[in-house]
Amino acid sequence: MTLPTIRTVGVIGTGVIGSSWTALFLARGLKVIVTDPAPGADGKLRDYLLNHWPTIPNAKVTQDEYLNNFRFVKAIDTYLGDLDLIQENGPERLDFKRRLFAHLDANTPEHVLIASSSSGLPSSEFVTECEKNPARILVGHPFNPPHLVPLVEVVPHQGTGDAYVTAAIEFYRSLGKDPVLVKKETPGFIANRLQAAVCAEAYSLVSRGVVSAEDLDKTVTSGLGLRWALTGPIMTNTLGGGGNFNHVMDHLGPALKTWLYDMRRHEFDVDSQDVDVLKQKVNEWTSRVNLKEIEESRDKLLVGLIKSKTEGSI
């Protein structure tokens, strides 16, 4: 089955993720229908689009086209027949998503691909009331901010049709994204699970006084993060083993066993006083820095890094 070319996208929810998706869709020349019931959401979205226009890489339209090719509507139902794809960015609440997706499934043409930006809820849990065509529903989970970070996790449920999975991957790739297919639904998907594992150990090390919050972050940004931005942990270890992953596992296996044992012994407990200690140590550092400047500097450097990777210069 060949699905129609995606030219008009519906965006539901204009929080940080929804606004960033909207910016990317518009910069790639797509028409966007946007809705969000929050008071003042229209004005906030317009401000976001204007403020972030300079940071969007490889825009295919002029700024004027970018700012004027969307319509903000109070209710999207009237426009559901005009859409080729819906990107949902609502609350991470199962009851909300079940109602919303049942409504969208019942009121859109069967070919319309419906994707959720859900960061942890698998679509199998919120398609339970969809009767028309749940095969076109899946998760398209971005990493924040979507208009900059290339990763999208495409997570189908068992009943998602192959044609829709392929269409989603090709669509995100056409936006300049770098989609990965999550073959089996798992809580938190892939990126957030990896992030949670690293953060849990980071929180443990900081709360126990092994390292300061600032130096913990420096350990990542000046070491691990630099390598992982270019080669992920699997390839990094393969290269570290002289091109032989088996060598790494055989060589570091005994040490890894010891480290993992100690990590489990000092596992960070989110229900203990460890959290209060961690908050204090982190706030002591972040209260001394200009967070807005850090965010702006991060986004500027991120654009350059992504551009260099795309052009193959690194």
Helices and strands as residue ranges (DSSP letters): E 8-12, H 16-27, E 31-35, H 41-52, G 53-55, H 63-68, E 70-73, G 77-82, E 85-88, H 94-107, E 113-116, G 123-125, G 134-136, E 137-142, E 151-156, H 162-174, E 178-181, H 191-207, H 213-219, I 220-224, H 225-228, H 233-240, H 245-265, H 274-286, H 291-311
